[in-house]
Amino acid sequence: MRTGDQSQTTRAADHLPGRILTLLLLLLLAGFVAGCRGEGRSGGDEHEHGHEHGEESGHDEHGHGSGEDEHGHGEEGEDEHEHGEHGHGEGAEHIDEATLAPAAIERYGLRMEVARKQALNDSVTAPARVSYDRDRLAHVGSPVPGRVVELKVQLGDRVQPGDVVLIVESPQFGEAQNDFRSRRAAVDAARSAYERSKTLLERSQGIALGEVQKREVELRVAETEAQAAESKLRLLGFDSAQIAGLLKSGETTSRYPIRSPLGGTVVKRHAMLGELVGPEHESLLIIADTGTLWVLADVPEGRLKDVVVGSSARVKVPAAPGEPYEGVVTVIDPALDRATRTAEVRIEVKDLRGRLKPEMFAEATIFPPAGAAEEVLAVPSEAVQTVEGSPAVFVPVEGEANTFAKRPVRVGPAVGGMVPVLSGLEEGERYVAAGTFILKAELGKAGAAHEH
C-alpha cells in the first residue's frame, strides 16, 4: 500500500466513530418521532373506541337500569304521591295532572264548587268607618238649672224609653209647678167673675156692658198665662196625667227626674254627683241604640254613578273578624269633600252581636241594583291560574281520588272578584274554586322533573 492511500485510510478511520454516533442519534430521533405519532393514533383510536363502547355500555346500562329505575320510581312515586308530588315516571300524558294527599287538601284550603251562571255587577269598594246612627242617638241634658243629686245609670247600662237616668235638685222646677198652679187658680177666678157679670147684665141688675167685657178680657189673659205655664211644664217632661195629678194633689217638688227619650245603651256619661247643671251645659248622658249603626263609606267621585240609594252593601271590619255585615245604602251626600274628592255614602247595618264600635275602620262593598247585568258563567278570581302563559282552571279527574287536571279556559276581565269564563268550562261542572296555587306549584315541579 502506498503511503498516500494509507494516510487517507487512516483519516477515514479517524472520522468513522463520529459519523456512526451521528447516524445513531438520527436513528434514535426518528424512532422517537415515529413513536409519538403512533401513540397519538393509538390514543385517538382508543378514544373513539371507548366512546363507542361507552355508548353501547351506556345504552346497555340504561336499558338494564330502566327496569330498576321504573321499579325505583314506582316506590318513590308512591312516597311522593303521599306528599302530593308527581313521580318522574308518570308519563307525558299525566304532566297536566296533580295529586294531593288529603292532609294537603285540607292544609291549603282546596274547595270545590259547581260552575254556575250569575250576574256580574261591577261593585264599588271603598274605605269606611263605623258611626252611631244619629237618628237613634240622644244627648240627655237638664232643661232646668240645679244640682245632680242622684245618678241612676252607669256607663254601658241598657235603658228603656221613659226610664229615669238621673235626678236634679232644682228650685226653679218647684217654682214652675207653683206658677202653673197659681195661673190655673187665676183662670178659675177670672172665669167665675166673668160668668157672674154676664148673669147680672142679663138680669139688668146694675152692671155695665163695659165691665162685663173687661172681665172677659181678664179671663182670656189668665187663660193665656196658664197655657204658657202648662207649656213650660210640658217642656220639663210633664205629661197630661202628671199635670192633672199636680192640679188634683197640689203637691210640688224641686227634684226634677231626667228620663231617657229612647231605648238603648248609655255610651257616654258626663254627669257627676253634686255637679251644677243647666240648659247651657253640655249633655249629661249620651244614649244610643247600638243595634243599628251607620257605616260611612268614602266613595270616589268617579264611582258615584254606580251607587244608588237602596243598593245592598257588604261591610268587613278588621277589628271584628268573622261574617261580614250586610247593609243598605240610605243616604248619598250631595256634596264632595274638596280635599279627597269623595262623597260620604251612608250604609245602615244591624249589629245584633254588639261587636261594632264607633270609629272602627271598615271596608264597604256596594253592589249595583239587581238585574243591572246579564248572567254569565263565572268563577272566583283565585280559581283561575296562569299556567305557561295561559289562563286555566283545575277540575277533578274522574275515577282518581284527590287528582286534579289543568283545564285551559278563555276568560274575560274580572268584575267584582269574579272572572267570566267564555269557554273551556261548562255550567254544572265541578272545579277547584280556592287553593289552586298549590296545584299550579305541583304542575311546575312535575314539569321540571319531566324535562330532567
C-alpha positions, 0 to 999 in steps of 0.5 A: 500500500502506498503511503498516500492511500494509507494516510487517507485510510487512516483519516477515514478511520479517524472520522468513522466513530463520529459519523456512526454516533451521528447516524445513531442519534438520527436513528434514535430521533426518528424512532422517537418521532415515529413513536409519538405519532403512533401513540397519538393514533393509538390514543385517538383510536382508543378514544373513539373506541371507548366512546363507542363502547361507552355508548353501547355500555351506556345504552346497555346500562340504561336499558338494564337500569330502566327496569330498576329505575321504573321499579325505583320510581314506582316506590318513590312515586308512591312516597311522593304521591303521599306528599302530593308530588308527581313521580318522574315516571308518570308519563307525558300524558299525566304532566297536566295532572296533580295529586294531593294527599288529603292532609294537603287538601285540607292544609291549603284550603282546596274547595270545590264548587259547581260552575254556575251562571250569575250576574256580574255587577261591577261593585264599588269598594271603598274605605269606611268607618263605623258611626252611631246612627244619629237618628237613634242617638240622644244627648240627655241634658237638664232643661232646668238649672240645679244640682245632680243629686242622684245618678241612676245609670252607669256607663254601658247600662241598657235603658228603656224609653221613659226610664229615669237616668238621673235626678236634679235638685232644682228650685226653679222646677218647684217654682214652675209647678207653683206658677202653673198652679197659681195661673190655673187658680187665676183662670178659675177666678177670672172665669167665675167673675166673668160668668157672674157679670154676664148673669147680672147684665142679663138680669139688668141688675146694675152692671155695665156692658163695659165691665162685663167685657173687661172681665172677659178680657181678664179671663182670656189673659189668665187663660193665656198665662196658664197655657204658657205655664202648662207649656213650660211644664210640658217642656220639663217632661210633664205629661197630661196625667202628671199635670192633672195629678199636680192640679188634683194633689197640689203637691210640688217638688224641686227634684226634677227626674231626667228620663231617657227619650229612647231605648238603648245603651248609655255610651257616654256619661258626663254627669257627676254627683253634686255637679251644677247643671243647666240648659247651657251645659253640655249633655249629661248622658249620651244614649244610643241604640247600638243595634243599628249603626251607620257605616260611612263609606268614602266613595270616589267621585268617579264611582258615584254613578254606580251607587244608588240609594237602596243598593245592598252593601257588604261591610268587613271590619278588621277589628271584628273578624268573622261574617261580614255585615250586610247593609243598605245604602240610605243616604248619598251626600250631595256634596264632595269633600274638596280635599279627597274628592269623595262623597260620604255614602251612608250604609245602615247595618244591624249589629245584633252581636254588639261587636261594632264600635264607633270609629272602627275602620271598615271596608264597604262593598256596594253592589249595583241594583239587581238585574243591572247585568246579564248572567254569565258563567263565572268563577272566583278570581283565585280559581283561575291560574296562569299556567305557561302563559295561559289562563286555566282552571283545575277540575277533578279527574274522574275515577282518581281520588284527590287528582286534579287536571289543568283545564285551559279556559278563555276568560274575560276581565274580572268584575267584582272578584269574579272572572267570566269564563267564555269557554273551556268550562261548562255550567254544572261542572265541578272545579277547584274554586280556592287553593289552586296555587298549590296545584299550579306549584305541583304542575311546575315541579312535575314539569321540571322533573319531566324535562330532567 
